[in-house]
């Protein structure tokens, strides 16, 4: 019986995250259309596409930690290690990441466009994972998982 309580609690937590993501997406839906294309991007600032990919990977790590997919007592050392592996994957430093975020944050349309795209990618990833694990929007976990035939 303890298992079913954990499933329901995890499902409620996941639904809260989904509602938050949907709300964020709906508030900034049109932001990408108003971006200032004449602004010069300095050499030390990464492209929007690269920043978006880095941010998606960072949010996946953060979500895994927040949802306690990583064990609590081992999470902290590996948490920073995962961030370092993302930076290494994209061949950037933490300073590059921070400079790029700072640069794009100076233009509200740019940063909204970036966050909208990150949200779209995360939502797509979430839907794919839900489909793989049999989680449906209307019923949650499939009945056959709880009551096998």
C-alpha positions as a printed Julia matrix, in Angstrom:
149×3 Matrix{Float64}:
  0.0    0.0     0.0
  2.95   2.28    0.64
  3.88   2.02   -3.07
  0.54   3.43   -4.25
  0.86   6.47   -1.98
  4.3    7.21   -3.43
  2.99   6.88   -7.0
  0.1    9.25   -6.28
  2.42  11.77   -4.57
  4.9   11.64   -7.47
  2.08  12.01   -9.97
  0.71  15.09   -8.16
  4.2   16.62   -8.05
  4.67  15.93  -11.77
  1.28  17.49  -12.58
  2.24  20.64  -10.65
  5.43  20.9   -12.7
  3.45  20.43  -15.93
  0.93  23.12  -14.96
  3.76  25.53  -14.14
  5.45  24.87  -17.48
  2.18  25.39  -19.35
  1.56  28.66  -17.52
  5.06  29.95  -18.29
  4.66  28.99  -21.93
  1.29  30.69  -22.29
  2.53  33.99  -20.82
  5.36  34.35  -23.28
  3.99  32.68  -26.4
  4.53  35.62  -28.74
  7.92  36.74  -27.47
 10.0   35.09  -30.21
  8.36  37.18  -32.91
  9.62  40.49  -31.53
 13.32  39.79  -31.15
 15.77  42.52  -32.15
 17.74  40.96  -35.01
 19.99  44.01  -35.49
 21.77  43.61  -32.16
 25.39  42.46  -32.52
 26.3   39.36  -30.56
 29.81  39.53  -29.02
 32.25  36.7   -29.74
 32.27  35.52  -26.12
 28.47  35.03  -26.16
 27.19  31.71  -27.46
 24.38  31.49  -30.0
 20.78  31.32  -28.83
 20.5   27.75  -30.1
 23.51  26.6   -28.12
 22.35  28.42  -24.99
 18.92  26.81  -25.33
 20.46  23.33  -25.54
 22.66  24.0   -22.51
 19.69  25.29  -20.53
 17.57  22.26  -21.43
 20.29  19.93  -20.16
 20.71  22.0   -16.98
 16.95  21.92  -16.27
 16.81  18.17  -16.8
 19.55  17.74  -14.18
 17.82  20.13  -11.8
 14.48  18.34  -12.23
 16.07  14.95  -11.59
 17.51  16.34   -8.37
 14.28  18.07   -7.29
 12.16  14.99   -7.99
 14.72  12.96   -6.04
 15.49  10.65   -8.92
 19.06  10.99   -7.68
 19.46   9.68   -4.16
 19.43  12.4    -1.5
 22.7   11.46    0.2
 24.61  11.06   -3.06
 22.96  13.86   -5.02
 25.06  16.82   -3.99
 28.47  15.61   -5.17
 27.09  14.3    -8.47
 24.78  17.28   -8.96
 27.68  19.66   -9.55
 29.45  16.96  -11.53
 26.48  16.72  -13.88
 26.55  20.49  -14.4
 30.25  20.27  -15.18
 29.58  17.48  -17.69
 27.0   19.67  -19.47
 29.5   22.52  -19.72
 32.11  20.08  -21.02
 29.64  18.57  -23.51
 29.16  22.01  -25.1
 32.82  22.99  -24.65
 32.02  26.08  -22.58
 32.91  27.41  -19.15
 30.55  28.53  -16.41
 31.61  32.1   -17.21
 30.6   31.62  -20.89
 27.2   30.39  -19.76
 26.72  33.28  -17.32
 27.89  35.88  -19.87
 25.49  34.53  -22.48
 22.58  34.55  -20.04
 23.45  38.1   -19.01
 23.67  39.29  -22.61
 20.34  37.82  -23.71
 18.66  38.93  -20.48
 19.31  42.54  -21.43
 16.66  42.23  -24.14
 13.32  41.02  -22.8
 12.24  39.65  -26.18
 15.45  37.62  -26.57
 15.27  36.03  -23.14
 11.54  35.31  -23.5
 12.19  33.64  -26.83
 14.96  31.54  -25.28
 12.82  30.45  -22.33
  9.86  29.69  -24.62
 12.03  27.41  -26.72
 13.51  25.74  -23.63
  9.99  25.18  -22.34
  8.85  23.73  -25.66
 11.78  21.29  -25.7
 11.23  20.24  -22.09
  7.51  19.77  -22.69
  8.23  17.62  -25.73
 10.74  15.56  -23.75
  8.19  15.15  -20.94
  5.53  13.94  -23.35
  7.93  11.43  -24.87
  8.88  10.06  -21.44
  5.21   9.87  -20.41
  4.4    7.93  -23.58
  7.3    5.52  -22.99
  6.15   4.82  -19.43
  2.45   4.59  -20.2
  1.43   7.75  -18.38
 -1.64   9.29  -19.92
 -2.93  12.8   -19.35
 -6.45  11.73  -18.42
 -5.76   8.77  -16.14
 -2.2    8.98  -14.88
 -0.51   5.59  -14.59
 -2.02   2.8   -16.69
 -4.3    0.44  -14.78
 -2.37  -2.64  -15.9
  0.65  -1.39  -13.98
 -1.3   -1.35  -10.75
 -3.54  -4.36  -11.46
 -1.58  -6.75  -13.71
 -3.64  -9.36  -15.55
